[in-house]
Amino acid sequence: MTKSEMNKFRKSLEATMMGLEFATRQRDAIAIENSADDLDRRLAACEREIAVKALETDFAKLREVRAALKRTWDGSFGICLECEEEISPRRLAALPSAALCIRCQEAADGHGAPKNVRPVLAMAA
Protein backbone atom coordinates (compact mmCIF):
# COMPACT_ATOMS: atom_id res chain seq x y z
CA MET A 1 0.00 0.00 0.00
CA THR A 2 1.37 3.39 -0.95
CA LYS A 3 1.93 6.17 1.54
CA SER A 4 -0.80 8.30 -0.07
CA GLU A 5 -3.30 5.42 0.13
CA MET A 6 -2.41 4.93 3.80
CA ASN A 7 -2.90 8.64 4.47
CA LYS A 8 -6.28 8.50 2.74
CA PHE A 9 -7.38 5.61 4.97
CA ARG A 10 -5.98 7.35 8.05
CA LYS A 11 -7.94 10.54 7.30
CA SER A 12 -11.12 8.55 6.67
CA LEU A 13 -10.69 6.67 9.96
CA GLU A 14 -9.99 9.90 11.87
CA ALA A 15 -13.14 11.52 10.46
CA THR A 16 -15.20 8.46 11.35
CA MET A 17 -13.70 8.43 14.84
CA MET A 18 -14.61 12.09 15.40
CA GLY A 19 -18.20 11.43 14.30
CA LEU A 20 -18.53 8.42 16.57
CA GLU A 21 -17.00 10.26 19.51
CA PHE A 22 -19.58 13.01 19.04
CA ALA A 23 -22.41 10.46 18.74
CA THR A 24 -21.38 8.65 21.91
CA ARG A 25 -21.54 11.89 23.89
CA GLN A 26 -25.22 12.37 22.93
CA ARG A 27 -26.94 10.59 25.81
CA ASP A 28 -30.12 12.62 26.23
CA ALA A 29 -32.21 9.73 24.86
CA ILE A 30 -31.27 7.46 27.76
CA ALA A 31 -32.30 9.90 30.48
CA ILE A 32 -34.98 8.53 32.77
CA GLU A 33 -38.05 10.73 33.03
CA ASN A 34 -40.99 10.04 35.31
CA SER A 35 -44.47 10.04 33.93
CA ALA A 36 -47.83 9.42 35.56
CA ASP A 37 -49.12 7.62 32.49
CA ASP A 38 -48.24 3.92 32.29
CA LEU A 39 -48.22 3.94 28.48
CA ASP A 40 -45.81 6.91 28.42
CA ARG A 41 -43.50 5.10 30.87
CA ARG A 42 -43.50 1.96 28.72
CA LEU A 43 -42.88 3.95 25.54
CA ALA A 44 -40.03 5.87 27.21
CA ALA A 45 -38.51 2.58 28.41
CA CYS A 46 -38.62 1.16 24.87
CA GLU A 47 -37.10 4.32 23.41
CA ARG A 48 -34.40 4.28 26.10
CA GLU A 49 -33.60 0.62 25.32
CA ILE A 50 -33.24 1.42 21.61
CA ALA A 51 -31.00 4.40 22.43
CA VAL A 52 -28.82 2.25 24.71
CA LYS A 53 -28.42 -0.39 21.97
CA ALA A 54 -27.47 2.33 19.47
CA LEU A 55 -24.95 3.73 21.93
CA GLU A 56 -23.45 0.26 22.48
CA THR A 57 -23.17 -0.18 18.70
CA ASP A 58 -21.47 3.21 18.33
CA PHE A 59 -18.99 2.37 21.10
CA ALA A 60 -18.16 -0.96 19.41
CA LYS A 61 -17.61 0.81 16.08
CA LEU A 62 -15.46 3.41 17.82
CA ARG A 63 -13.25 0.67 19.30
CA GLU A 64 -12.89 -0.89 15.83
CA VAL A 65 -11.99 2.44 14.23
CA ARG A 66 -9.44 3.27 16.94
CA ALA A 67 -7.86 -0.17 16.53
CA ALA A 68 -7.68 0.30 12.73
CA LEU A 69 -6.16 3.74 13.18
CA LYS A 70 -3.53 2.23 15.48
CA ARG A 71 -2.78 -0.38 12.79
CA THR A 72 -2.15 2.42 10.27
CA TRP A 73 0.62 3.67 12.54
CA ASP A 74 2.19 0.33 13.49
CA GLY A 75 2.31 -0.99 9.93
CA SER A 76 -0.22 -3.81 10.25
CA PHE A 77 -3.12 -2.00 8.54
CA GLY A 78 -4.56 -4.00 5.64
CA ILE A 79 -3.29 -7.32 6.98
CA CYS A 80 -5.84 -9.85 8.25
CA LEU A 81 -5.41 -10.39 11.99
CA GLU A 82 -6.46 -14.03 11.59
CA CYS A 83 -4.66 -15.44 8.52
CA GLU A 84 -2.15 -12.59 8.04
CA GLU A 85 -3.03 -12.31 4.34
CA GLU A 86 -3.62 -8.94 2.71
CA ILE A 87 -7.16 -7.58 3.05
CA SER A 88 -8.49 -6.70 -0.38
CA PRO A 89 -8.35 -3.00 -1.29
CA ARG A 90 -12.05 -3.15 -2.23
CA ARG A 91 -12.93 -4.39 1.27
CA LEU A 92 -10.82 -1.67 2.88
CA ALA A 93 -12.41 0.97 0.64
CA ALA A 94 -15.85 -0.18 1.79
CA LEU A 95 -14.89 -0.73 5.44
CA PRO A 96 -11.60 0.93 6.41
CA SER A 97 -11.83 -0.47 9.95
CA ALA A 98 -11.85 -4.08 8.68
CA ALA A 99 -9.49 -6.22 10.74
CA LEU A 100 -10.18 -9.47 8.88
CA CYS A 101 -10.20 -10.47 5.23
CA ILE A 102 -13.61 -11.39 3.85
CA ARG A 103 -12.95 -15.14 4.14
CA CYS A 104 -11.95 -14.93 7.81
CA GLN A 105 -14.80 -12.50 8.57
CA GLU A 106 -17.35 -14.88 7.07
CA ALA A 107 -15.90 -17.73 9.10
CA ALA A 108 -15.99 -15.60 12.26
CA ASP A 109 -19.62 -14.67 11.55
CA GLY A 110 -20.49 -18.33 11.07
CA HIS A 111 -21.36 -17.88 7.39
CA GLY A 112 -18.73 -20.27 6.13
CA ALA A 113 -20.55 -23.40 5.01
CA PRO A 114 -19.24 -26.66 6.43
CA LYS A 115 -17.24 -28.58 3.82
CA ASN A 116 -19.40 -31.74 3.89
CA VAL A 117 -22.77 -30.00 3.42
CA ARG A 118 -24.37 -29.89 -0.02
CA PRO A 119 -25.74 -26.53 -1.22
CA VAL A 120 -29.47 -25.98 -0.61
CA LEU A 121 -30.26 -25.68 -4.35
CA ALA A 122 -28.67 -29.06 -5.05
CA MET A 123 -30.76 -30.65 -2.31
CA ALA A 124 -33.99 -29.25 -3.77
CA ALA A 125 -33.30 -30.77 -7.21
PyMOL commands that set and color helices and strands:
alter all, ss='L'
color gray80, all
select helices_A, chain A and resi 3-25+28-30+38-74+89-94+102-109+120-124
alter helices_A, ss='H'
color red, helices_A
deselect
rebuild
show_as cartoon
